Amino acid sequence: MKLVFIGADHEVTGSCHYLEAAGKHILVDYGMEQGIHTFESAPLPVDEARIDYVFLTHAHVDHSGLLPLLYARGFRGQIFTTDASADLCSIMLRDCAHIQMMESEWRNRKAKRSENVAHQEPLYTMEDADGVIKRIVPCHYDQEVNICEGIKIRFTDIGHLLGSASIEVWLTEDGRTKKIVFSGDIGNKEQPLLKDPKPTAQADYVVMESTYGDRLHTTEKVDYVKELAQILKETFDRGGNVVIPSFAVGRTQEMLYFLRQVKVDRLVKGHENFQVYVDSPMAVEATEIFQDNRMDCFDEEAMALVREGINPIAFSGLKLAITSEESKDINFNDDPKVIISASGMCEAGRIRHHLKHNLWREECTILFVGYQAVGTLGRSIVEGAKEVKLFGESIQVRAHIKQLRGMSGHADKNGLIEWLEAFEEKPKKVFIVHGEDGVSTAFAECLKIEHGQRAYAPYSGTEFDLLSNQFLYEADPVLIKKKAKPASGVFARLVAAGQRLMALISKSDGLANKDMAKFADQINSLCDKWE
């Protein structure tokens, strides 16, 4: 019964953990890395085709974004996640595939103008995204799910994103059962729309995030509606636009909730009829999913509006841009307006076009409403860059740069500690992940010294035996020498097919002799054809 740390160890994105128990190979999350990464992530301990199950905490791409790659490399198991996360993955993974394919096409067009540049294949395709989405098994909150003999799980609302959950995992081997809880991303309390994180009572082991393990959100209750209204009025009075880089799922819906209040209370004097453009097809679809899952996930304040027949994230003046033509038309409209577009860290998507049109305009405001990872364009702008590159062109940063302080979907240090301290007994070990290098180390030390927890911040590749409560291997940090993407292309797909075949062969032990003989004959016949 083994736990191996793969991704988001002493780093914030690329979450992935591996479990081996009851003869099964399991991943908890398989996320994409974003921004600058300092350390190499260890490879999966087994070929992708041999993974039996994935337990997914939530739909954000730093937790789910490599699932299509898993499928491309032969995975044909099941993915268990909450109902709302299943709905969100159906749009987010397709969007990731679209971005991969578009970026690959753009690089290949650019490469034609250069010599000796190899053709690039996308990391994965739309077919891979569609294939892995079909492997998803939706689950209800708070219900035990029997996965197979020796493994069961339960999802608990963690308040970070629609459908986000901590996952309780019971593993049984040789008559001994151990329970491990994966926190996922722990939500901030008293946020719009979503419920507060729900604690868990018991665990032998805990794997918890530490994104904000070194900071506290403001203790003063921030009036986001009032602050937002003031920014809108100042910008509109100058004749400018307010451009909001926002994650399509979660933060966009929260902003719509605030903007609806601004509109209803007519807080922007002289500009009461301003228009709000949501320029992201995925954000539009996600907003519909929020509505569909409101009964299970919305907090009491939002539900009070729902019971009155009010949609808490819709209002007059809201415009939805779906097509590229509608997106382009937004910047040819001279009226001051709000433009909400993805991605939230300005790394891809339509937001980059809106920045190109508005960053250089002194009358405009770029309003950041979410976390900006190190190495992203959003982080550069927030930290005071005077000039940035967009589409190969240098753009002067003259617009007002603002942030809604304290607005976060992540719990702060006190919130993380509160969630951990809610366990009735201290776990045998608390593993600290999903935080920047210094943050995860300092948070683990804080838990040990100030709270008596057996905390440890593992590096990628660390292995732990859950039955003996001992480390099998404590990995050292491995610095990235050269940033590399996982292998892709036609040959990689052929290798993945071979891995899938080997996985099937390994599972064939115990079949009737005649069936194994037939299988062997089919493989040999295929080899004869290609030799």
C-alpha positions as CSV (number, residue, x, y, z in Angstrom):
1,M,0.0,0.0,0.0
2,K,2.0,2.9,-1.4
3,L,1.7,6.7,-1.9
4,V,4.0,8.4,-4.4
5,F,4.2,12.1,-4.9
6,I,4.4,13.1,-8.6
7,G,3.3,16.8,-9.2
8,A,2.8,20.1,-7.3
9,D,5.4,19.2,-4.7
10,H,7.1,22.4,-3.6
11,E,5.3,24.0,-6.6
12,V,1.7,25.3,-7.0
13,T,0.5,23.6,-10.2
14,G,0.6,20.2,-11.9
15,S,-1.1,18.4,-9.1
16,C,-0.7,14.6,-9.2
17,H,-0.4,11.8,-6.6
18,Y,-0.1,8.0,-7.2
19,L,-1.6,5.3,-5.0
20,E,-0.9,1.6,-5.2
21,A,-3.3,-0.6,-3.2
22,A,-5.5,-3.7,-3.5
23,G,-3.7,-4.6,-6.7
24,K,-4.8,-1.3,-8.4
25,H,-2.9,1.7,-9.8
26,I,-4.6,5.0,-9.0
27,L,-4.0,8.7,-9.6
28,V,-5.4,11.5,-7.5
29,D,-5.5,14.4,-10.0
30,Y,-3.4,14.7,-13.2
31,G,-2.9,18.4,-13.7
32,M,-1.1,20.6,-16.1
33,E,1.8,22.8,-15.1
34,Q,1.4,26.6,-15.4
35,G,3.9,29.4,-15.2
36,I,7.6,28.8,-14.3
37,H,8.6,25.6,-12.6
38,T,11.7,25.1,-10.6
39,F,11.8,21.3,-10.1
40,E,11.4,18.3,-12.3
41,S,8.4,16.1,-11.7
42,A,9.0,12.4,-11.3
43,P,7.5,10.1,-14.0
44,L,4.5,8.0,-13.2
45,P,5.6,4.8,-11.6
46,V,3.7,2.7,-14.2
47,D,2.7,3.1,-17.8
48,E,-0.4,5.2,-18.3
49,A,-2.2,2.2,-19.8
50,R,-1.9,0.4,-16.5
51,I,-3.6,3.1,-14.4
52,D,-7.0,1.7,-13.3
53,Y,-8.6,4.8,-11.7
54,V,-8.3,8.5,-11.3
55,F,-9.9,10.3,-8.4
56,L,-10.3,14.0,-9.4
57,T,-10.7,16.7,-6.7
58,H,-11.9,19.4,-9.1
59,A,-12.0,20.6,-12.7
60,H,-9.3,23.4,-12.7
61,V,-6.7,22.5,-15.4
62,D,-3.8,22.4,-12.9
63,H,-5.6,19.4,-11.4
64,S,-7.3,17.9,-14.6
65,G,-5.5,19.3,-17.6
66,L,-3.4,16.2,-18.4
67,L,-6.2,13.7,-18.4
68,P,-6.5,13.8,-22.2
69,L,-2.8,13.0,-22.4
70,L,-3.3,10.1,-20.1
71,Y,-6.0,8.8,-22.5
72,A,-3.7,9.4,-25.5
73,R,-1.1,7.2,-23.9
74,G,-3.4,4.3,-23.3
75,F,-5.5,4.9,-20.2
76,R,-8.9,3.3,-20.4
77,G,-9.9,3.2,-16.7
78,Q,-12.5,5.2,-14.9
79,I,-12.3,8.8,-13.5
80,F,-14.4,9.5,-10.4
81,T,-15.4,13.0,-9.5
82,T,-18.4,15.0,-8.4
83,D,-21.4,15.7,-10.6
84,A,-20.6,19.4,-11.1
85,S,-16.9,18.6,-11.8
86,A,-17.9,16.1,-14.4
87,D,-20.0,18.8,-16.1
88,L,-17.2,21.3,-15.9
89,C,-14.6,18.8,-17.2
90,S,-16.7,18.2,-20.3
91,I,-16.1,21.8,-21.4
92,M,-12.7,22.5,-19.8
93,L,-10.8,19.5,-21.2
94,R,-12.2,20.2,-24.7
95,D,-11.1,23.8,-24.3
96,C,-7.6,22.7,-23.3
97,A,-7.4,20.4,-26.4
98,H,-8.5,23.3,-28.6
99,I,-5.8,25.5,-27.1
100,Q,-3.2,22.8,-27.6
101,M,-4.2,22.3,-31.3
102,M,-4.4,26.0,-32.0
103,E,-1.0,26.7,-30.5
104,S,0.6,23.8,-32.4
105,E,-0.9,25.1,-35.6
106,W,0.4,28.6,-34.9
107,R,3.9,27.3,-34.1
108,N,4.0,25.2,-37.3
109,R,2.9,28.2,-39.4
110,K,5.7,30.3,-37.8
111,A,8.2,27.4,-38.3
112,K,7.6,27.5,-42.1
113,R,9.5,30.8,-42.1
114,S,12.5,29.3,-40.4
115,E,15.0,26.6,-41.3
116,N,15.6,23.4,-39.5
117,V,12.5,23.7,-37.2
118,A,10.8,20.4,-36.6
119,H,7.0,20.0,-37.1
120,Q,5.2,20.1,-33.7
121,E,2.2,17.9,-32.8
122,P,-0.2,19.1,-30.1
123,L,0.2,17.6,-26.6
124,Y,-3.2,15.9,-27.2
125,T,-6.1,16.3,-29.5
126,M,-9.9,16.9,-29.3
127,E,-10.4,13.1,-29.8
128,D,-8.3,12.5,-26.7
129,A,-10.4,14.9,-24.7
130,D,-13.6,13.4,-25.9
131,G,-12.3,9.9,-25.2
132,V,-11.3,10.7,-21.6
133,I,-14.5,12.6,-20.9
134,K,-16.4,9.4,-21.6
135,R,-14.4,7.7,-18.8
136,I,-15.8,10.1,-16.2
137,V,-18.1,8.7,-13.5
138,P,-20.1,11.4,-11.7
139,C,-20.6,11.0,-7.9
140,H,-22.7,12.8,-5.4
141,Y,-21.3,14.7,-2.4
142,D,-21.2,12.8,1.0
143,Q,-21.9,9.4,-0.4
144,E,-19.5,6.4,-0.1
145,V,-18.6,5.0,-3.5
146,N,-17.3,1.4,-3.6
147,I,-14.7,1.4,-6.4
148,C,-13.7,-2.2,-6.2
149,E,-12.8,-4.8,-3.5
150,G,-10.5,-3.0,-1.0
151,I,-11.1,0.6,-2.2
152,K,-13.9,3.0,-1.5
153,I,-14.1,6.8,-1.6
154,R,-16.2,9.8,-0.6
155,F,-16.3,13.4,-1.9
156,T,-16.8,16.3,0.5
157,D,-17.6,19.9,-0.5
158,I,-14.4,21.9,0.0
159,G,-15.8,25.3,-1.2
160,H,-13.1,26.2,-3.7
161,L,-14.9,25.8,-7.1
162,L,-18.2,24.5,-8.2
163,G,-18.0,20.8,-7.6
164,S,-14.6,20.9,-5.8
165,A,-14.1,18.3,-3.1
166,S,-11.7,16.8,-0.6
167,I,-11.6,13.0,-1.1
168,E,-11.6,10.4,1.6
169,V,-10.0,7.2,0.4
170,W,-10.3,3.9,2.3
171,L,-7.7,1.3,1.2
172,T,-7.8,-2.3,2.5
173,E,-5.0,-4.9,2.0
174,D,-4.5,-8.2,3.9
175,G,-7.3,-7.3,6.3
176,R,-5.8,-3.9,7.2
177,T,-7.5,-0.7,6.3
178,K,-6.0,2.8,6.1
179,K,-7.7,6.0,5.3
180,I,-6.1,8.9,3.5
181,V,-7.7,12.3,2.8
182,F,-6.7,14.5,-0.1
183,S,-7.7,18.1,0.6
184,G,-7.8,19.3,-3.0
185,D,-7.8,23.1,-3.0
186,I,-9.4,24.3,0.2
187,G,-11.8,27.2,-0.4
188,N,-11.9,30.6,1.2
189,K,-14.8,31.2,3.7
190,E,-17.7,33.6,3.1
191,Q,-17.1,33.8,-0.7
192,P,-20.0,34.6,-3.1
193,L,-22.1,31.8,-4.5
194,L,-20.3,28.7,-3.0
195,K,-20.6,27.1,0.4
196,D,-17.8,27.2,3.0
197,P,-15.4,24.3,3.1
198,K,-16.8,21.3,5.0
199,P,-14.4,19.6,7.5
200,T,-13.6,15.9,7.7
201,A,-13.6,14.1,11.0
202,Q,-11.0,11.3,10.7
203,A,-7.9,10.2,8.7
204,D,-4.8,8.2,9.1
205,Y,-3.0,10.3,6.6
206,V,-3.7,13.8,5.0
207,V,-2.4,15.3,1.8
208,M,-3.2,19.0,1.9
209,E,-2.5,22.1,-0.2
210,S,-0.5,25.1,1.0
211,T,-1.0,27.7,-1.7
212,Y,-1.5,30.5,0.8
213,G,0.3,28.8,3.7
214,D,2.4,32.0,4.2
215,R,-0.2,34.7,4.2
216,L,-3.4,35.9,5.7
217,H,-6.4,37.4,3.9
218,T,-7.5,40.8,5.3
219,T,-9.3,40.5,8.6
220,E,-11.5,43.4,7.6
221,K,-14.6,42.4,5.6
222,V,-14.0,43.8,2.1
223,D,-17.0,45.3,0.3
224,Y,-16.1,44.1,-3.1
225,V,-19.2,45.5,-4.6
226,K,-18.4,49.0,-3.4
227,E,-14.7,48.7,-4.4
228,L,-15.6,47.4,-7.9
229,A,-18.2,50.2,-8.4
230,Q,-15.6,52.8,-7.6
231,I,-13.1,51.3,-10.1
232,L,-15.8,51.2,-12.7
233,K,-16.8,54.9,-12.2
234,E,-13.3,56.2,-12.2
235,T,-12.5,54.3,-15.4
236,F,-15.8,55.2,-17.2
237,D,-15.4,58.8,-16.3
238,R,-12.0,58.8,-18.1
239,G,-13.8,57.2,-21.1
240,G,-11.9,53.9,-20.7
241,N,-12.8,50.2,-20.5
242,V,-12.3,47.9,-17.5
243,V,-10.7,44.7,-18.7
244,I,-10.9,41.8,-16.2
245,P,-8.6,38.8,-16.9
246,S,-10.7,36.1,-15.2
247,F,-10.7,32.3,-14.9
248,A,-13.6,31.2,-17.0
249,V,-14.8,28.8,-14.3
250,G,-15.4,30.2,-10.9
251,R,-14.0,33.7,-10.8
252,T,-16.1,34.9,-13.8
253,Q,-19.3,33.8,-12.1
254,E,-18.3,35.5,-8.9
255,M,-17.6,38.7,-10.8
256,L,-21.1,38.5,-12.5
257,Y,-22.6,38.1,-9.0
258,F,-20.9,41.4,-7.9
259,L,-21.7,43.2,-11.1
260,R,-25.3,42.3,-10.8
261,Q,-25.4,43.9,-7.4
262,V,-23.6,47.0,-8.8
263,K,-26.3,47.2,-11.5
264,V,-29.3,46.6,-9.3
265,D,-28.2,49.2,-6.8
266,R,-27.2,51.7,-9.5
267,L,-23.8,52.4,-7.9
268,V,-22.0,53.7,-11.0
269,K,-23.5,57.2,-11.1
270,G,-23.7,58.6,-14.6
271,H,-23.0,55.2,-16.2
272,E,-25.9,53.1,-14.8
273,N,-26.5,51.4,-18.2
274,F,-22.9,50.2,-18.8
275,Q,-22.5,47.0,-20.6
276,V,-20.6,43.9,-19.5
277,Y,-19.1,41.5,-22.1
278,V,-18.2,38.0,-21.2
279,D,-15.9,37.1,-24.0
280,S,-15.2,33.4,-23.5
281,P,-17.3,30.5,-24.9
282,M,-16.1,28.3,-22.0
283,A,-17.2,30.9,-19.4
284,V,-20.6,31.1,-21.0
285,E,-21.0,27.3,-20.9
286,A,-19.6,27.3,-17.3
287,T,-22.2,29.9,-16.2
288,E,-24.9,27.6,-17.4
289,I,-23.4,24.7,-15.5
290,F,-23.3,26.9,-12.4
291,Q,-27.1,27.4,-12.8
292,D,-27.7,23.7,-13.4
293,N,-25.9,22.8,-10.1
294,R,-27.1,25.7,-8.0
295,M,-29.2,23.5,-5.7
296,D,-26.2,21.4,-4.5
297,C,-23.5,24.0,-4.5
298,F,-24.8,27.5,-3.9
299,D,-24.6,29.1,-0.5
300,E,-27.6,30.4,1.4
301,E,-27.2,34.0,0.2
302,A,-27.3,33.0,-3.4
303,M,-30.1,30.5,-2.8
304,A,-32.2,33.2,-1.2
305,L,-32.2,35.0,-4.6
306,V,-32.9,31.8,-6.5
307,R,-35.9,31.1,-4.3
308,E,-37.2,34.6,-5.3
309,G,-36.9,33.6,-8.9
310,I,-33.8,35.8,-9.4
311,N,-30.7,34.5,-11.4
312,P,-27.8,35.7,-9.2
313,I,-25.4,35.8,-12.1
314,A,-27.4,37.5,-14.8
315,F,-28.6,41.1,-15.4
316,S,-29.5,43.7,-18.0
317,G,-26.6,44.8,-20.1
318,L,-24.9,41.5,-20.0
319,K,-23.5,40.5,-23.4
320,L,-22.1,37.1,-24.3
321,A,-19.5,36.9,-27.0
322,I,-19.3,33.4,-28.5
323,T,-17.9,33.7,-32.0
324,S,-14.5,35.3,-32.9
325,E,-16.4,38.0,-34.9
326,E,-18.4,38.9,-31.8
327,S,-15.1,39.0,-29.8
328,K,-13.4,41.3,-32.3
329,D,-16.4,43.7,-32.4
330,I,-16.1,44.4,-28.7
331,N,-13.0,46.6,-29.2
332,F,-14.6,48.5,-32.1
333,N,-17.4,49.8,-29.7
334,D,-16.2,53.1,-28.2
335,D,-18.6,53.1,-25.3
336,P,-16.9,52.5,-21.9
337,K,-17.6,48.9,-20.8
338,V,-16.5,45.9,-18.8
339,I,-14.7,43.1,-20.6
340,I,-14.4,39.8,-18.8
341,S,-12.2,37.3,-20.6
342,A,-10.0,34.2,-20.0
343,S,-7.4,33.2,-19.2
344,G,-7.1,34.5,-15.7
345,M,-3.3,34.6,-15.8
346,C,-3.3,36.1,-19.4
347,E,-1.3,33.1,-20.7
348,A,-3.7,32.2,-23.6
349,G,-7.1,32.9,-25.0
350,R,-9.0,36.0,-26.0
351,I,-7.8,38.1,-23.1
352,R,-4.5,38.6,-24.9
353,H,-6.4,40.3,-27.7
354,H,-8.2,42.6,-25.3
355,L,-4.9,43.5,-23.6
356,K,-3.4,44.3,-26.9
357,H,-6.2,46.8,-27.5
358,N,-6.4,48.3,-24.0
359,L,-3.1,48.0,-22.2
360,W,-1.6,51.0,-24.0
361,R,-4.6,53.3,-23.3
362,E,-4.2,55.5,-20.2
363,E,-7.9,55.8,-19.7
364,C,-8.4,52.1,-19.3
365,T,-8.1,49.8,-16.3
366,I,-6.8,46.2,-16.2
367,L,-8.4,44.7,-13.1
368,F,-6.9,41.4,-11.7
369,V,-9.2,39.3,-9.6
370,G,-7.2,36.1,-9.1
371,Y,-3.9,34.5,-8.3
372,Q,-1.1,35.2,-10.8
373,A,1.6,32.4,-10.9
374,V,5.3,33.2,-11.2
375,G,6.3,33.5,-14.8
376,T,2.9,34.3,-16.3
377,L,2.1,37.5,-18.2
378,G,-0.5,38.4,-15.5
379,R,2.2,38.3,-12.8
380,S,4.5,40.5,-14.9
381,I,1.8,43.1,-15.4
382,V,0.8,43.1,-11.7
383,E,4.5,43.5,-10.7
384,G,4.9,46.7,-12.8
385,A,6.1,45.7,-16.2
386,K,6.3,48.8,-18.4
387,E,6.2,46.8,-21.7
388,V,5.0,43.4,-22.6
389,K,5.0,41.3,-25.8
390,L,1.7,40.2,-27.3
391,F,1.6,38.3,-30.6
392,G,5.2,39.3,-31.3
393,E,4.5,43.0,-30.8
394,S,5.7,45.2,-27.9
395,I,2.9,46.9,-26.1
396,Q,3.4,49.7,-23.7
397,V,1.6,49.3,-20.3
398,R,-0.1,52.7,-19.8
399,A,-3.5,51.5,-18.4
400,H,-4.2,51.6,-14.7
401,I,-3.4,48.3,-13.1
402,K,-5.7,47.3,-10.2
403,Q,-6.3,44.3,-8.0
404,L,-9.3,43.3,-5.9
405,R,-7.3,42.5,-2.8
406,G,-8.2,39.5,-0.7
407,M,-10.5,38.0,-3.3
408,S,-9.4,34.5,-3.4
409,G,-10.8,31.0,-3.9
410,H,-8.1,29.6,-1.7
411,A,-8.1,29.5,2.1
412,D,-5.4,31.6,3.8
413,K,-2.9,30.2,6.4
414,N,-5.5,30.4,9.2
415,G,-8.2,28.7,7.0
416,L,-5.8,25.9,6.1
417,I,-5.0,25.3,9.8
418,E,-8.7,25.5,10.8
419,W,-9.5,22.7,8.2
420,L,-6.7,20.5,9.5
421,E,-7.4,21.1,13.2
422,A,-11.0,19.9,12.6
423,F,-9.9,16.3,12.5
424,E,-10.9,14.6,15.8
425,E,-7.4,13.1,16.2
426,K,-4.1,14.2,14.7
427,P,-3.3,12.2,11.6
428,K,-0.2,9.9,11.6
429,K,1.3,12.1,8.9
430,V,0.3,15.3,7.1
431,F,1.9,15.8,3.7
432,I,2.1,19.4,2.5
433,V,1.9,19.9,-1.3
434,H,0.6,22.5,-3.8
435,G,2.6,25.4,-2.6
436,E,5.7,27.4,-3.7
437,D,9.0,25.9,-2.4
438,G,9.5,28.2,0.6
439,V,5.8,28.3,1.4
440,S,5.3,24.6,1.6
441,T,8.4,24.1,3.7
442,A,7.6,27.0,6.1
443,F,3.9,25.8,6.5
444,A,5.0,22.3,7.3
445,E,7.4,23.7,10.0
446,C,4.6,25.9,11.4
447,L,2.3,22.8,11.7
448,K,5.0,20.8,13.5
449,I,6.2,23.5,15.9
450,E,3.0,25.4,16.7
451,H,0.3,22.8,16.3
452,G,2.1,19.5,17.0
453,Q,1.3,18.0,13.6
454,R,3.5,15.3,12.0
455,A,3.9,17.4,8.9
456,Y,6.3,16.9,6.0
457,A,6.7,18.6,2.6
458,P,7.8,16.0,0.1
459,Y,9.7,16.5,-3.1
460,S,8.5,14.8,-6.3
461,G,9.4,11.2,-6.4
462,T,9.0,10.6,-2.6
463,E,7.5,7.2,-1.8
464,F,5.6,6.3,1.5
465,D,4.3,3.0,2.8
466,L,0.9,3.6,4.3
467,L,0.8,0.3,6.2
468,S,4.2,0.6,7.9
469,N,4.0,4.4,8.3
470,Q,7.5,4.7,6.8
471,F,9.2,6.4,3.9
472,L,10.3,4.0,1.2
473,Y,12.3,6.8,-0.5
474,E,12.7,10.5,0.3
475,A,13.4,12.3,-2.9
476,D,15.8,15.3,-3.2
477,P,14.8,18.3,-5.3
478,V,15.8,18.0,-9.0
479,L,16.2,21.4,-10.7
480,I,14.8,21.8,-14.2
481,K,17.7,22.2,-16.6
482,K,15.7,22.7,-19.7
483,K,11.9,23.1,-19.8
484,A,10.5,20.2,-21.7
485,K,7.0,19.2,-22.7
486,P,5.9,15.5,-22.5
487,A,6.6,13.7,-25.8
488,S,3.8,13.9,-28.3
489,G,3.3,13.1,-32.0
490,V,2.5,10.1,-34.0
491,F,5.4,7.9,-32.7
492,A,4.3,8.8,-29.1
493,R,0.8,7.5,-29.9
494,L,2.3,4.3,-31.3
495,V,4.3,3.8,-28.0
496,A,1.1,4.5,-26.0
497,A,-0.7,1.8,-28.0
498,G,2.1,-0.6,-27.2
499,Q,1.8,0.3,-23.5
500,R,-1.9,-0.3,-23.6
501,L,-1.3,-3.7,-25.2
502,M,1.1,-4.6,-22.5
503,A,-1.4,-3.5,-19.8
504,L,-4.0,-5.8,-21.4
505,I,-1.5,-8.7,-21.4
506,S,-0.6,-8.2,-17.7
507,K,-4.3,-8.4,-16.9
508,S,-4.8,-11.6,-19.0
509,D,-3.2,-13.9,-16.4
510,G,-6.0,-16.1,-15.2
511,L,-8.0,-16.2,-18.4
512,A,-8.8,-19.6,-19.9
513,N,-5.9,-21.1,-21.8
514,K,-7.8,-21.0,-25.1
515,D,-8.5,-17.3,-24.7
516,M,-4.9,-16.5,-23.9
517,A,-3.8,-18.6,-26.9
518,K,-6.2,-16.8,-29.2
519,F,-5.0,-13.4,-27.9
520,A,-1.3,-14.4,-28.5
521,D,-2.1,-15.6,-32.0
522,Q,-3.8,-12.2,-32.8
523,I,-0.8,-10.3,-31.5
524,N,1.6,-12.5,-33.6
525,S,-0.5,-12.1,-36.7
526,L,-0.4,-8.3,-36.2
527,C,3.4,-8.4,-35.8
528,D,3.7,-10.6,-38.9
529,K,1.8,-8.1,-40.9
530,W,4.1,-5.2,-40.0
531,E,7.5,-7.0,-40.0
